[in-house]
């Protein structure tokens, strides 16, 4: 198939940690023999070739200055939750430019369908692009788009309009599927979970040891890692509270937070307030290779996501990646996490916003290397057998074939 992809986020350069799952979906389809053309906003940090085999990039310009590129690439949401007010006025320009670029690409040769990631803002772009060319549209939801639609009547109307013009809607979790249904999405609604690449998380022992030394961790330290944007939705403040409780019982416990974001100052203040500065490291942002090393260097990965202001994680990639690395996961019972992490089988689950329960889970894993090894091995085996990116590509392929067959 020849497929046009519309997205607002994508890794801007090799190793960029911005929406890596979108690139993984795209490349899994290319690896399966399809030709993909990706339409996305220009960005001042874009460092991709125009063509990469059967993968083609088509950045569209929407700004008068190449140095001012505020749209997409995780920039559009303030604190990961609210669309920045300054971007509302820019939206019509973005949509017009994206539709124009998509239409120009579609006119060059015969395409089979359009695949739009995030119903907001790319559902309308995809719907307008396919109308002229009479192609099927498949929409993929990722979480923030659904949450934004749930909080705004005007955006919800745009979302429903886009749903009505699609042949299929996909989401990585049953939670997102049900929420999309309430917003007006109609069948077929397809659950297509994200994947992970086990090989990408095989890190040399020397590299792991070097990273632990750089962070100031000794062999006897049990390291808990929290990886992701430092925003309230991720629940890292509860992880800091849980760490303070746990380290009081187990002084060898250490916590490293990998990422950056609007909540960083508040987290730093909380660390100082609790008096655990000597046992917590805020490592800042990391590229994709470094994230794999952090996963391998950790003894436990915590995914303490919460519901915040109507937002909730769809299916956090960090949980999949920790499992691919063979590192046990402690996650909250919210969003799509319980669909991936099965308590006592391939990880541990705790109630959201419950620092005491999270601390107990961390202590249980910290004090039981055999349990860590069993849960980590079970998670890695599941990713390898059922959640590889090739398996994800095959699922999308099935969805696309059914969308093409509809009349």
C-alpha positions, 0 to 999 in steps of 0.5 A, a space after each residue: 500500500 501507499 499510505 499518507 500519514 498526518 501527524 503533529 509530533 514525530 522524532 525530529 532527529 535520530 534519537 529524539 524522544 518526541 513521540 517515538 511510537 509514531 515513528 515506530 508505527 511508520 517504520 514497522 509498516 515500511 518494513 512490511 513492504 509499504 510506502 509511507 509519506 509523512 505530512 507534519 509541521 516544520 520545526 527548527 530542529 528538524 534533521 531528517 532526510 526528505 527520503 529514507 527508502 520507502 519513507 518520505 517526509 513532507 514538512 509543511 510551513 505555517 510560520 513566517 519565521 523558520 525559528 518560530 515553530 510552536 505547533 506540535 512536537 509536544 509544544 502545543 499542550 501547556 503542562 501536557 494538559 491544556 492547549 496553549 491559548 496562543 495557538 488557537 489563532 494559529 490553528 486555521 493557518 496550520 490546517 490550511 497549510 497541512 491540507 494543501 501539502 497533503 493534497 499536493 502529495 496525494 495528487 502526485 500518485 495513487 494512494 490507498 488511504 490516509 492515516 491521521 495520528 491524534 484526532 485533534 488536531 489531525 482528524 480534520 486535516 485528514 478528513 479534508 484531504 481525503 474528501 477530494 481524493 475519495 480515500 479511506 481515512 483511519 484515525 489513531 487516538 493517543 490520549 491527549 486528543 481524547 482528553 482535550 475533546 472531553 473538556 471542550 464542547 467546540 473541540 468535541 464537535 470537531 472530533 465527532 465530525 472527524 470520526 464521522 468521516 473515518 473508516 476506522 478508529 484505533 486506540 492503544 487501550 480499551 479505556 481510550 476506545 470507550 471514551 472515544 465511543 462516548 465522543 461519537 466514534 462509531 464502529 469499527 473501533 480497533 484496539 491496537 496497543 503500542 509495542 517495543 523493540 527488545 533489541 533496542 534495550 539490550 545495553 552493554 553491562 559496561 555502559 550500565 555500570 558507567 551510567 550508575 557511576 555517573 549518577 553516583 549509585 553504588 553497587 549496593 544501591 537499589 535504583 528506582 527510575 521514573 521516566 517521562 515528561 515532568 508534568 502533573 499527569 505523570 504523578 512524579 510528585 507521588 513517586 517522590 513522596 513514596 520514595 521518602 517513605 521507602 528510603 526511611 526504611 531502606 537507606 540503600 534506595 535511590 530514585 532517578 527521574 529522567 525527563 524535563 517539564 513544567 513540573 520540575 521546579 515543584 518536584 525539586 522543591 518537594 525533594 528539598 522539603 522532604 529532605 531526600 536530596 541526597 537520594 534523588 537525582 533529576 537527570 534531565 532530558 535524555 535521547 532514545 539511546 540514553 533512555 535504554 541505558 537508564 532502563 537497564 541501569 534501574 532495578 525498578 521502573 515506576 509509572 505512577 500516572 494519575 488522572 489530572 484535570 480530566 487527562 489520563 495516560 492512554 498507554 505509557 510507552 515507558 511501561 512497554 520499554 521497561 518491560 522490553 528492558 527486562 526491568 520490573 514495573 510498578 504502575 498505577 491502576 489508571 488508563 491503559 496501564 492495567 491492560 499491560 501490567 498484570 499485578 504479580 505476573 509481569 509487574 505490580 499495580 497500586 492505586 493512583 495518588 497513593 504514596 503509601 501503597 507505592 512505597 510498599 510496592 517499591 520496598 517489596 521489589 527492592 527487598 526481593 531480587 528474585 521477584 524483580 527477576 521473575 517479573 522483569 523476565 515475564 515482561 520482556 518475554 511478553 513484549 518479545 512474543 506479543 508486542 513487537 513493533 512488527 506485530 503492531 505493524 501487522 495489526 495496523 495492516 489488518 485495520 487498513 485492509 478492512 478500511 479499504 474494503 469498506 464501501 
